[in-house]
């Protein structure tokens, strides 16, 4: 549970830690997180082993107009891919400006 000192701040994605498991989006009570990913074959597997795939993150966005800043997404992420940061969320004048794309779409 968050201590309150770090609450009501922005949430930041640590992209290198994210596995696109979507647990954060599923656990969010307001469904403010959007995740898109695709599967790619794993590289560097020993010869003769079966083909395996891994998820590659294409898009991670938070709609700050829906976010309650509760921190459930941070607490539930098993890979510590989300964290509180000290900056406040930037204000917006239209709803579209409150959706923060944290990973540029790669497809």
SVG drawing of the C-alpha trace seen along z (x, -y; Angstrom):
<svg xmlns="http://www.w3.org/2000/svg" viewBox="-13 -24 35 55">
<polyline fill="none" stroke="black" stroke-width="0.4" points="0.0,0.0 1.3,-3.5 2.3,-5.7 0.7,-8.8 3.9,-10.7 4.3,-9.4 0.6,-9.4 -1.1,-11.8 2.0,-12.0 2.6,-10.7 3.1,-7.0 6.1,-6.1 6.6,-3.0 10.0,-1.3 9.8,0.0 12.7,2.5 11.0,4.2 7.5,4.5 6.6,7.9 3.2,6.9 1.4,9.2 -1.4,6.6 -1.9,7.3 -1.8,3.6 -4.5,2.9 -6.7,5.7 -6.3,4.7 -7.0,1.0 -10.4,0.1 -11.0,-2.6 -9.4,-0.8 -7.3,-3.9 -4.3,-1.8 -4.1,-0.7 -1.6,1.8 -0.9,3.2 1.8,5.8 2.7,8.5 4.6,11.8 8.0,12.3 10.1,15.4 12.8,15.5 16.4,15.1 19.4,17.0 17.7,20.3 19.9,23.5 19.6,25.3 17.0,28.1 14.9,26.5 11.2,25.7 10.3,22.2 9.3,19.8 7.9,16.4 8.0,13.3 5.7,10.4 7.0,7.1 5.4,3.9 4.0,1.7 1.9,-0.8 1.4,-1.7 -0.8,-4.7 -2.5,-6.1 -5.6,-8.2 -5.1,-10.7 -8.7,-11.8 -9.7,-8.4 -6.8,-7.6 -7.6,-7.8 -3.9,-7.7 -4.6,-4.8 -1.3,-3.0 -2.9,0.4 -1.2,0.8 2.2,0.2 1.5,2.6 0.2,5.4 2.9,5.3 5.0,8.5 7.9,7.1 8.2,3.6 7.7,2.0 5.7,-0.9 6.7,-3.5 5.7,-6.8 7.6,-9.8 7.7,-13.2 6.3,-15.2 2.6,-16.0 0.6,-15.1 0.5,-18.0 -2.9,-19.7 -4.9,-19.5 -7.6,-21.5 -9.1,-18.7 -9.6,-15.1 -7.2,-13.8 -4.4,-15.7 -4.8,-13.7 -3.9,-10.4 -0.1,-10.0 1.6,-7.6 4.5,-6.1 5.7,-4.0 5.6,-5.1 3.7,-2.7 6.3,-0.6 4.1,1.2"/>
</svg>
